[in-house]
């Protein structure tokens, strides 16, 4: 065994050379403290397991480690903490010293509130990274003006799904979009040929059709959706592009891969919080009304079964939601009721009768049917719509006033994204309202009566959602009855 003092001297005599490229970081030697800093615990339905965010190769000169390009700060922090010396050698091509153009800030326009200050702060930092802004703050304007700031660079704009790509494509070509540049779109049903010197808008998975040497500017909407292994591979093939991710949710993935968002893009360059955006009048206040619902202690072998009993397939809850939609929410206020699956949809529709329509991807025969329903919601022709997570992102319903969460969820991305649908400022609108359910155990229950605590999952998730809402800065209210909910609701609107 090496004596501790000798080990200390060995560690402090080691000097790491960190070579930073646009698509990767390479460093050697490879001390264990850096490996530990680049290892996270990944979560799946079977539990937690370590995930190494690096690869090590043996060479004639010893071990060499390769990791994601945004981890320079993580590596340096770990090295500093453990007293390991390091040098950083900048090999990036997407920076001004290497010939990357400085942003033409004078070519940007059409901002509202602090959008200009936010994107200017980010672009002046001359590196890849993340730009944070709440839903409805105007990420599209930030993306469009980033493209204006680099008018000569071949650019690719990426979004997670077809709906978002279609919307971005229309916005880029619209009256407030980009003038005088070729703009092409690539989705699963369109041409697969990108623009060589203009702008290409595509889904994440269609990045495979974009040559690795083409883009110098890679802009990503909702970057949290890119950090699966397959999608990271598509992203990392671009060796000389400036990467900028624009997101309202830069953390909160179920699989605990949040660190890889930074790894893939870099640090947060500029951020506008929900509370800051509300304070400047860019978005409206959001309030959450929790209706307390008592759970019945009983054994369930899975989380899904516990939710079926408490919420998804609970006839009493379906009637309660119908009661809320009829007697709490005014008929003229557009409302989305988020549900989990088809069985729940049928139960809740039966309780609501003809007062609601259903939006589920599996029920649309084709894209035309889906677009027709989306158009009716956008035009406010549908006042009550049960929907799955297809409406969590990629659509803008300007008249939406209320969201009823019958899909539960914990502290993860969807919990943050859903309320953001309500944040748009509209004439006469005081706030957006989320109606949620706080599941609680009976006060006098005996833990010995139930051999598993799976039945408590809805309660634990409710508490987690409440914490997320509170941390965001939403108003939080709890009520014990639909009648009490109406009093609180009426006081808000």
Secondary structure, 3 states (H helix, E strand, C coil): CCCHHHHHHHHHHCEEEEEECCCCEEEECCCHHHHHHCEEEEEECCEEEEEECEEEEEECCEEEEEECHHHHHHHHHHHHHCCCEEEEEECCCCCHHHCCCCCCHHHCCCCCCCHHHHHHHHHCCCCCEEEEECCCCCHHHHHHHHHHHCCCCCEEEEECCHHHHHHHHHHHHCCCCCCCCCEEEECCCCCCCCCCCCEEEEEHHHHHHCCCCCCCEEEEECHHHHCCHHHHHHHCCCCCCEEEEEECCCCCCCCCCHHHHHHHHCCEEEEECHHHHHHCCCCCEEEEEEEEEECCCCCCCCHHHHHHHHHHCCHHHHHHHHHHHHHCCCCCCEEEEECCCHHHHHHHHHHHHHHCEEECHHHCCCHHHHHHHHHHHHCCCCCEEEECHHHCCCCCCCCEEEEEECCCCCCCHHHHHHHHCCCCCCCCCCEEEEEEEEEECCCCCCHHHCCCCHHHHHHHHHHHHHHHHHHHCCEEEEECCHHHHHHHHHHHC
